[in-house]
Amino acid sequence: MTRMLIVGPPGAGKGTQASRITTTYGIPDISTGDIFRANIKNETPLGKQVKAIVDAGDYVPDTLTNQLVADRLGEEDAKNGFLLDGYPRTLAQVDYLDELLAGKGQKLDAVIQLTADQDEIVERLTKRALEQGRADDSEEAIRHRQEVYLRETSPLIDVYRERGLLVPVDGLGAMDEVAERIASALAERGITPVAGASASAGESVA
């Protein structure tokens, strides 16, 4: 019965840790990007709306994003908990999620915030872009994405910090080390893994 969010800057290993968390705590990893792609692939009515908006180069509006997330949280595997990744992104979405969960007699248990020194992340991603031959992924572009993340998420992080839900965790280091930090921080809040579950071993996220 664990309901959580995970936030973190691009390059902090959020996707990797989200996968581990869902395995360890026995809850589904619900990513808005995955929800969009699944609905588009399955050509659902909502998916067709999203495809038309994305094809036009526009942003998916809150109302449609909210509806897609609500549908996903209503599925059987999310009834006993979930990890939301990429949602909420706006204060209006925060309010919507609050109301959605309250209507079910539920609430969030924690908001995991992966933190990392911006210069270290930029150095890591710049090096990776060079190794992979991604010349368009310049240091300037990488820094811009970091700044957009900070600008967009700061208001949300402030809200969850004020509510006492924020769980900041250093996201730099080997994957196993970061996973252990997350588990320890959640254990301090009484959030423990499901019986018999454990995160799989991994390599460094250098």
C-alpha positions, -999 to 999 in steps of 0.1 A, spaced: 0 0 0 28 24 -9 21 54 -30 51 75 -41 65 99 -66 101 101 -79 117 133 -92 152 140 -103 172 160 -129 180 145 -163 210 122 -159 205 114 -122 195 78 -129 159 83 -122 147 56 -146 171 30 -132 161 37 -96 124 38 -105 127 3 -119 145 -10 -88 120 7 -64 90 -9 -82 107 -44 -79 117 -39 -43 83 -25 -31 61 -45 -53 44 -15 -70 41 -5 -107 63 22 -122 39 46 -138 55 70 -162 35 95 -181 57 90 -212 48 53 -211 11 60 -206 11 83 -236 30 58 -258 7 29 -247 -25 48 -255 -11 60 -289 0 25 -297 -34 10 -287 -52 38 -306 -75 45 -276 -97 76 -279 -74 94 -255 -44 81 -274 -57 95 -306 -61 129 -289 -25 128 -276 -11 118 -310 -28 147 -327 -14 171 -302 21 157 -302 22 155 -340 13 192 -341 42 199 -318 21 211 -289 22 202 -252 -4 177 -239 -27 199 -217 -32 192 -180 -68 181 -185 -58 153 -209 -27 142 -189 -48 141 -157 -74 119 -174 -47 95 -187 -31 93 -153 -65 88 -136 -73 59 -159 -39 43 -153 -42 46 -115 -76 29 -117 -61 -3 -131 -58 -33 -110 -21 -33 -105 -21 2 -91 -48 -4 -65 -23 -13 -38 3 13 -46 24 29 -73 55 50 -82 46 79 -104 74 92 -126 70 124 -146 37 134 -129 27 158 -115 46 184 -134 25 215 -125 9 228 -94 -25 222 -111 -16 186 -115 -6 184 -79 -41 196 -69 -57 171 -93 -37 142 -79 -46 153 -43 -83 152 -52 -81 120 -72 -64 101 -43 -86 117 -16 -117 105 -35 -104 70 -30 -95 76 6 -58 75 -3 -28 98 -1 9 99 -10 34 83 13 66 99 0 82 119 -27 117 106 -35 139 134 -48 172 123 -64 196 152 -60 229 157 -78 255 184 -84 246 200 -117 282 204 -129 288 167 -122 257 157 -142 266 180 -171 301 165 -171 287 130 -171 262 136 -198 286 155 -220 311 127 -218 284 101 -226 272 122 -256 308 123 -270 312 85 -265 279 79 -283 286 103 -311 257 126 -302 272 159 -314 238 177 -311 238 169 -274 260 198 -265 270 211 -230 247 241 -236 217 219 -245 224 197 -215 226 227 -191 194 241 -206 175 208 -198 189 210 -163 176 246 -159 142 237 -173 139 208 -148 148 231 -119 124 258 -130 95 234 -135 100 212 -104 110 238 -78 74 248 -70 63 212 -67 93 202 -45 85 232 -22 49 220 -18 59 184 -9 87 196 14 62 217 33 39 187 36 68 166 50 67 142 22 100 150 5 128 123 8 160 138 -7 186 112 -17 220 117 -32 216 103 -68 253 102 -76 274 70 -73 270 33 -81 234 22 -87 235 -2 -58 247 25 -35 219 49 -45 193 21 -42 205 15 -6 203 52 2 167 52 -11 158 21 9 173 35 41 156 69 37 122 52 31 128 28 60 131 58 83 96 67 73 83 32 80 82 23 43 97 -12 39 101 -36 9 76 -63 2 85 -97 16 111 -116 -5 118 -86 -28 152 -71 -34 167 -48 -60 188 -65 -86 225 -59 -87 238 -33 -111 269 -14 -124 280 21 -117 260 49 -133 291 67 -143 
